[in-house]
């Protein structure tokens, strides 16, 4: 297995990281944050055999997943962003988790010895009917036959449990000292973030880390959560989590710093950093076979379909996102106001500052393709308006 560290030549070749921002003098915390191998594989189509082979190679190159998942309950958080009622499923606009990739991942995890797989996402309506998952073209029957027990949990509310799990931020919380979440995030042994390689209008990019923003249930953190919570929510997290215009349900922990900026570009990256520590990501998978740039979904006018033809994986989400950004032509240590962080703070650096993982590309070993070989220019970032 070939492993390499990113070199000065790689960084100059992709144009993604300025050497000045990688200087040791400005990254004291980066030395303390852990580093882990990130693997990159070529995969140019969603042919099932090609996807499975790419994923198998990625898992082998990061040290295997057998010891991680054997006899464990493995929760897989998908990226099914955008409610189908407003933005119907369109396979020609590939910004959601791709069904064949989801199936191949579940099959490989089951073959590696998982005792149970739990599929997790938050969507409307906040119900547990399997037909709701079928809207996203996921192959329910095939998923339920991967070789171990498979469960499906819409974590938009309490779901199939009798109470929420209160999960504390272990140290130095940015926004809330704890978050009340669906039980699925507390009673799993292994947590997998499956995301797409793409931009985000507010967060700049949305890969493994930003995918965790969606684990907050709208029943408690949605715009219509009310004082007592609402098990049938219909409104997104915007008023609570994005702009802080209202408080979450009274039963959950309230903001530590209610006088902090109400700017979504300030709040979203900090909530993500809290949530990534509340429910650490054990395995990060980034699908860059086909994606979009310029935004995260159909609600961003001007998004363009792109075909980078790669997949990435690793066991540290900050490292995975850092290498993903370099492959997109971005500096993972970029400051707010520079591409791609045009409207918000850099989530990766906030996570690094509290010890989740390093953004220092020189410390991250890359297996498989080099960043130079995987490079696909995502341009200036999310420049259009949002609807």
C-alpha positions in Angstrom: 0.0 0.0 0.0 1.4 3.3 -1.0 1.2 6.2 1.5 2.6 9.7 1.1 2.5 13.0 2.8 1.5 16.0 0.9 4.5 17.8 -0.4 5.2 21.4 -1.3 5.1 20.3 -4.9 1.6 18.8 -4.4 0.3 22.0 -2.8 1.7 24.2 -5.5 0.3 21.9 -8.2 -3.3 22.0 -7.0 -3.1 25.7 -6.1 -5.2 24.8 -3.0 -3.0 25.8 0.0 -0.8 28.8 0.5 2.4 28.0 2.2 2.1 31.0 4.5 -1.1 29.6 6.0 0.6 26.3 6.7 3.4 27.9 8.7 4.0 26.3 12.1 3.9 29.6 13.9 0.1 30.1 13.4 -0.9 26.5 14.2 0.0 25.7 17.8 -3.2 23.7 18.3 -2.7 21.9 15.0 0.3 20.1 16.6 -2.0 18.8 19.3 -4.8 17.6 17.1 -4.6 14.0 15.9 -3.8 13.0 12.4 -4.9 9.9 10.5 -4.5 8.5 7.0 -6.9 9.6 4.3 -7.3 7.3 1.2 -8.4 8.5 -2.2 -9.6 6.2 -4.9 -10.5 6.7 -8.6 -14.2 5.9 -9.3 -15.7 7.5 -12.5 -19.2 6.0 -12.4 -21.8 4.6 -10.2 -21.4 1.2 -11.6 -22.0 -1.1 -8.6 -18.9 -3.2 -9.1 -16.8 -0.1 -9.5 -18.2 1.5 -6.4 -17.7 -1.6 -4.3 -14.1 -2.1 -5.5 -13.3 1.6 -4.7 -14.8 1.4 -1.2 -13.0 -1.9 -0.5 -9.7 -0.4 -1.6 -10.3 2.7 0.5 -11.1 0.7 3.6 -8.0 -1.4 3.2 -5.8 1.6 2.7 -6.9 3.2 6.0 -6.2 0.0 7.9 -9.4 -1.9 7.4 -12.8 -1.7 9.1 -13.0 -5.2 10.6 -11.8 -4.2 14.1 -13.9 -1.1 14.0 -17.3 -2.7 13.2 -17.1 -6.4 14.1 -20.0 -7.3 16.4 -21.0 -3.7 16.7 -24.0 -1.5 16.0 -23.0 0.8 13.2 -25.0 3.9 12.5 -24.7 5.5 9.0 -25.7 9.1 8.7 -26.6 9.9 5.1 -26.7 13.2 3.3 -30.3 13.4 1.9 -30.4 17.2 2.2 -33.4 19.1 0.9 -36.9 18.1 1.5 -38.4 16.2 -1.5 -41.7 18.1 -1.2 -39.9 21.3 -2.3 -37.0 19.8 -4.2 -38.0 16.5 -5.8 -35.4 13.8 -6.2 -33.5 14.3 -9.5 -30.8 11.8 -10.3 -29.4 14.2 -12.8 -28.5 16.7 -10.0 -26.3 14.5 -7.8 -26.1 16.4 -4.5 -27.7 13.7 -2.2 -26.3 10.4 -1.1 -26.2 8.1 -4.1 -28.2 4.8 -3.6 -25.7 2.4 -5.0 -22.9 3.9 -2.9 -25.1 3.5 0.2 -25.9 -0.1 -0.6 -22.2 -1.0 -1.3 -21.1 0.7 2.0 -23.7 -1.3 4.0 -22.8 -4.6 2.3 -19.1 -4.1 3.1 -19.8 -3.1 6.7 -22.0 -6.2 7.1 -19.3 -8.5 5.6 -16.8 -7.0 8.0 -18.9 -8.4 10.8 -21.2 -5.7 12.0 -24.0 -7.0 14.2 -26.5 -4.3 13.2 -26.6 -1.4 10.9 -28.8 1.6 11.6 -29.5 4.1 8.7 -30.0 7.6 10.1 -31.1 10.9 8.6 -33.5 13.7 9.6 -36.3 14.6 7.1 -39.9 15.7 6.8 -42.4 14.4 7.6 -41.0 13.3 10.9 -42.3 9.7 10.6 -40.8 6.2 10.6 -42.6 4.8 7.5 -40.0 3.0 5.2 -41.7 4.6 2.2 -40.3 7.9 3.3 -36.8 6.5 2.7 -37.9 5.1 -0.6 -38.5 8.6 -1.9 -34.7 9.0 -2.1 -34.5 5.9 -4.4 -32.7 3.9 -1.7 -33.1 0.1 -2.3 -34.9 -0.8 0.9 -35.2 -4.5 0.1 -31.6 -4.9 -0.9 -30.4 -2.9 2.1 -32.4 -5.1 4.5 -30.7 -8.2 3.0 -27.0 -7.1 3.3 -26.2 -9.9 5.8 -27.0 -8.3 9.2 -29.9 -6.7 10.9 -30.7 -3.3 9.4 -32.8 -0.6 11.1 -34.0 2.7 9.8 -34.4 5.8 12.0 -35.7 9.2 11.0 -34.0 11.2 13.8 -36.1 14.3 13.2 -37.9 13.6 16.5 -37.9 11.1 19.3 -38.4 8.3 16.8 -38.7 4.8 18.0 -37.5 5.5 21.6 -39.4 6.9 24.6 -37.0 9.7 25.3 -34.2 11.8 23.9 -30.5 11.2 24.7 -28.8 14.2 26.3 -25.3 14.2 25.0 -22.8 16.6 26.5 -20.0 18.4 24.6 -16.9 16.9 26.3 -15.0 20.2 26.7 -14.9 23.8 25.6 -18.4 23.9 23.9 -18.9 26.7 21.4 -22.7 27.1 21.5 -24.6 24.7 23.7 -23.2 22.7 26.7 -25.2 19.6 25.5 -27.6 18.6 22.8 -30.7 16.4 23.1 -30.7 13.9 20.2 -32.5 10.9 18.9 -31.4 7.8 20.8 -29.7 6.4 17.7 -26.7 8.6 18.2 -26.2 7.4 21.8 -26.7 3.7 21.5 -24.5 3.0 18.5 -20.9 1.7 18.8 -19.6 3.1 15.5 -20.8 6.2 13.7 -20.2 6.7 9.9 -20.7 10.0 8.1 -21.5 9.5 4.4 -21.3 12.8 2.5 -20.8 14.4 -0.9 -17.8 16.4 -2.1 -19.4 19.8 -2.7 -19.7 23.5 -1.7 -22.1 24.9 0.9 -23.5 28.4 0.6 -22.8 29.3 4.2 -20.2 26.8 5.4 -18.1 26.9 2.2 -17.8 23.2 1.9 -20.0 20.3 3.2 -18.3 17.0 3.6 -17.9 14.7 6.7 -18.1 17.5 9.3 -20.9 19.6 8.0 -23.0 16.4 7.5 -23.3 16.3 11.3 -25.2 19.5 11.5 -28.3 17.6 10.4 -28.4 15.4 13.5 -30.3 18.0 15.6 -34.0 17.0 15.7 -36.3 19.7 14.5 -38.8 18.6 17.1 -36.5 20.4 19.6 -34.4 22.7 17.4 -36.8 23.6 14.6 -38.6 26.8 13.9 -41.9 25.4 15.2 -40.5 23.4 18.2 -42.4 25.6 20.7 -41.6 25.8 24.4 -42.4 22.1 25.0 -41.1 20.6 21.8 -43.1 19.4 18.8 -43.0 15.7 17.8 -44.5 16.6 14.4 -42.3 19.5 13.3 -42.7 21.1 9.9 -40.1 23.8 10.0 -36.3 23.6 9.6 -33.6 24.6 12.1 -33.0 28.1 10.6 -34.6 30.3 13.4 -32.8 28.3 16.2 -29.6 27.1 14.8 -28.8 29.3 11.8 -29.7 32.8 13.1 -30.6 32.3 16.7 -33.9 34.3 16.3 -35.6 32.0 18.8 -34.6 29.5 21.5 -34.8 25.7 21.2 -37.4 23.9 23.3 -37.2 24.8 27.0 -36.3 21.3 28.1 -33.0 21.3 26.3 -29.8 23.1 27.3 -29.8 26.7 26.2 -27.0 28.8 24.7 -23.9 29.5 26.7 -23.4 32.9 25.1 -26.8 34.4 24.1 -25.0 37.6 23.3 -22.8 36.0 20.6 -23.4 37.0 16.9 -26.7 35.9 15.3 -24.8 35.5 12.1 -25.4 32.0 10.5 -21.8 32.1 9.3 -20.7 32.3 12.9 -23.2 29.9 14.4 -23.3 27.0 12.0 -19.6 26.1 12.1 -19.6 26.2 15.9 -22.7 24.0 16.2 -21.1 21.5 13.8 -17.9 21.5 16.0 -20.0 20.9 19.1 -21.9 18.1 17.4 -18.8 16.4 16.0 -17.6 16.0 19.6 -20.9 15.0 21.0 -21.1 12.1 18.5 -17.6 11.6 17.2 -17.3 10.3 13.6 -15.5 7.0 13.5 -15.5 6.6 9.7 -15.9 9.3 7.1 -16.7 8.6 3.5 -16.9 11.3 0.9 -18.5 10.7 -2.5 -16.9 12.7 -5.2 -17.8 10.5 -8.2 -20.4 13.1 -9.3 -21.5 16.1 -7.4 -22.2 19.9 -7.7 -20.2 23.0 -7.1 -21.4 26.5 -6.2 -23.7 25.4 -3.5 -25.1 22.4 -1.6 -28.4 21.8 -3.5 -31.0 22.8 -6.0 -32.0 25.8 -3.9 -28.7 27.5 -4.8 -29.1 29.1 -8.3 -26.2 28.6 -10.6 -24.9 25.3 -9.2 -23.1 23.2 -11.7 -22.8 19.5 -12.1 -19.2 18.2 -11.8 -17.6 14.8 -12.1 -14.4 14.7 -10.1 -14.4 10.9 -10.3 -13.0 10.2 -6.8 -14.0 8.8 -3.4 -12.3 9.5 -0.1 -12.3 7.8 3.3 -10.6 8.0 6.6 -11.1 7.6 10.4 -10.7 11.3 11.3 -13.3 13.6 9.7 -11.1 16.8 10.0 -8.3 15.0 8.1 -10.7 13.7 5.5 -12.2 17.1 4.9 -8.8 18.8 4.8 -7.6 16.4 2.1 -11.0 16.8 0.3 -10.6 20.5 0.3 -7.0 20.3 -1.1 -8.4 18.0 -3.9 -11.0 20.7 -4.6 -8.3 23.4 -5.0 -8.9 25.0 -1.5 -6.7 25.7 1.5 -8.2 23.8 4.4 -6.8 26.6 6.7 -8.4 29.4 4.8 -9.8 32.3 6.7 -13.3 33.7 6.5 -13.8 35.9 3.5 -11.5 33.9 1.3 -12.6 31.0 -0.9 -14.5 28.9 -0.2 -15.4 30.5 3.2 -17.1 33.5 1.6 -19.9 33.8 4.3 -18.8 31.8 7.3 -16.0 30.7 9.5 -13.8 27.7 8.8 -15.4 24.7 10.5 -12.2 22.6 10.1 -10.1 25.1 12.0 -12.7 25.3 14.8 -12.7 21.6 15.1 -8.9 21.5 15.1 -8.8 24.1 17.8 -10.7 21.8 20.2 -8.6 18.8 19.3 -10.8 16.8 16.9 -8.2 16.5 14.0 -5.5 18.4 12.2 -5.8 20.5 9.1 -2.0 20.5 8.7 -1.7 18.8 5.3 2.0 17.9 6.0 0.9 15.7 8.9 -1.7 13.7 7.0 -0.7 10.6 5.1 -2.5 10.1 1.8 -3.0 6.6 0.4 -4.0 5.7 -3.1 -4.2 8.6 -5.4 -2.2 11.7 -4.6 -4.0 15.0 -4.2 -2.5 16.1 -7.4 -3.9 13.1 -9.2 -7.3 13.6 -7.6 -7.4 17.4 -8.2 -10.6 18.9 -9.6 -11.1 22.6 -9.5 -14.3 23.6 -7.6 -13.7 27.3 -8.4 -14.3 30.2 -6.1 -16.9 28.5 -4.0 -20.6 29.3 -3.4 -21.0 32.6 -5.2 -24.7 32.6 -6.1 -27.7 33.6 -4.0 -29.8 31.2 -1.9 -33.5 30.7 -2.2 
